[in-house]
Amino acid sequence: MKYSWYSPSLKKDSPDAIHQVLAFGTLSEIRSLKNTLGETQLKKLFLDHPKKVYTQSTLHFITNFILHIDSVDEQKYLKTTQRSIRP
């Protein structure tokens, strides 16, 4: 992986790295991530550590075709939704 957001020191199983690959990586990189972590661990990290980096079409592709998740709270993942300032 050689992108402006890529850092060789970043752990491959960190939530930030996972969301960056899912949102901006190629299908080959997503497949490699899924093979490295396993689908169960990838789903767990995706759901336990949401990040607002997805467009609606990307989020639907990732949840429906890559991770096979029935539904998620889109406000936690879509970069176009307002951020909550309340705890």
N, C-alpha and C positions, 0 to 999 in steps of 0.2 A: 504494500500500500504506500503510495507516494502522493499525498494530498497536502494542501496547506494546513489542514487540521490534524494531520498525522504526526504522532510523536512516538519514536521508538521506545521511549521510556514508559509510556502509558501501558498499564496492565491490560491484557487482552480480555479479562473478565470484568473490567470496571464498567459501571453503568454508562459513563460518558462515552467510552470507546464503543460499546455495543450500540448505543443510539446513533452515534456518528456513522457507523458502518451500515446500520439498517436504513438510515435516512438518506445517506449520500453515496454509499458504496455500490459497486457493481454486483451483478448476480453471482459472479464467481466469488467475490469477497464475502457476500452474505452466506453462500453455501459453505465456504471455508469456516466462517464463524460458527455456523450451525453444527458442522461436523466436529469442530474443536470443543465447543461447550456442551453440545447435546441439546435437543429441542426442549427438554424439560427445564434445564438450567437457564436457557435463553429466555423462555417464556417467563420464568420466575423473576429474573433480573429486569425484563421489560415491564412487567406488571408492578413489581415492588418499587421501582425507581423511575417513574415517568419523567419525561423531559420534553419540553415544548420546542421541538425541532422539525416537526412533520407538517407537510401540506396535507390536505384532506385526501387527495388521491394516493399519496405515498402511505399514509396511515392505513387506509383501506387495503392497499396491496399487501402491506406487511402483516396486518392482523388476519386477513382472510386467506392469503395464499402462502405466506411464509410461516407464520406461527400458528395458524388455525385457531384463532381466538374468536369466540362468538361476539362479544361486545366489550368495549372499553369506554371509559369516560373521556370523550374526545377533548374536553376542555383541559385535560392534563397533558395532552400530547400535541395539539394543534398550535402552531406558532402564531396563528392569526387570532386566537382568543385572548381576551384580556387576562392579565395575571392577577391572582387574588392577593390583596395586601393584608388580609385578615388571617390570623393564625388558624 
